Amino acid sequence: MNDISFVSCIYKHLRVLDLEQIFLRLKVFPREVESLVDLRYLGVQGAMRFILPSIANLSNLETFLVISQSSRTGTVSLPDTIWNMTNLRHLNVVGWVGI
């Protein structure tokens, strides 16, 4: 799947977004998710190599699960801003992580 823009348009006050069973063919974490400021749980799977620093805009996020299956490097880079997310309680990254 390449386009998840429908999520932010239709479900603005979504609290749980579990896309773990859908393989996202995106190299960079989808910007559409950043507008879902009420999210408490976010699970994604795909070829993502970068999580953008703006992930910290999800200030209510408590659980963040990333399953990275990048065929090129096998790593996903987390931004420093992820450590500023005061409500984040669970961070689970499956795959190689670059910090």
N, C-alpha and C positions, 0 to 999 in steps of 0.2 A: 504494500500500500504506500502511495506517495503523498496523498493529500488528506490531512485530517482537519482542514480548516472549518469543516461543518461543525465540529465539536464546540469551538469557541463562539460560533455564531448562534447556535441553537441552545446550548447548555451553559449559560454565563455563570450560574451559581452552583455549578457541579462541585461536589465534595470528594468524590471517588472517581478516578479515571484509571481503569485497568486495561491496558493495551498489550499485556504480556503475551497473549496468544495470537497477536497480529504482528507480522514481521514488517517493520517500517524500513523502506529502502532509502532512508535519508542519511546523509553523512553528518549533518549537524542536527542537534536537537530541535524539534519543530517550534518555531516562534509562536504559533497559534496557542500553544499550551500556556504561555506566559501570561495571557490575559485572564486565565482562570484563577483569580486570586483567592477564591474560597476553597481551593483544593486542599484536602487533608492527606490523601493517598494518591500516589502516582506510580504506576508501573508501566514500563515501556521495554520493548525488545526491537532490535534492529541493527543496522550496519553503522550506527552512529559512532563517530570518532571524537566528537566534541560536544560537551555540554556548555552552553553559553553562560557567561557570568550573570546574565539577567535572570537566570533560574532563581536567584535570590529574591526576585520580585514576588515569588510565591511564599509570602511570609507566613501563611497558615499551614504550610506543608509539614506533615509530621512523619510520613513514611515515603521514601523514594527508592524505588527498585529499578535498576537499569540492567538489562541483559544485553551485552554487547557481543555481536557476532560479526565484527568488521573483518572481512577476509584479507584485507591488505596488511594491517598491523596487529589486529586482534586486541588493540587497546582502546580505551575510552579515556579522554582527558577531562578531569573535573576541575572547575574553576576554583580559585581561592575563595570566592564569595560564598561558596557552599557552606563554609565554616561559620558564616555570619547569620545563618538561618536559625534563629533562636528556638523555634518550635520544632525543628527537625529532630526526631528521636531515633529513627531507624533509617540507615543508609545502607543499601545492599547493592553492590555492583558485582555482577557475574561477568567474568572476563578479566583481562589485564587492565589495571588502572594506572593512569599517569596523573600525578598531582602536582 
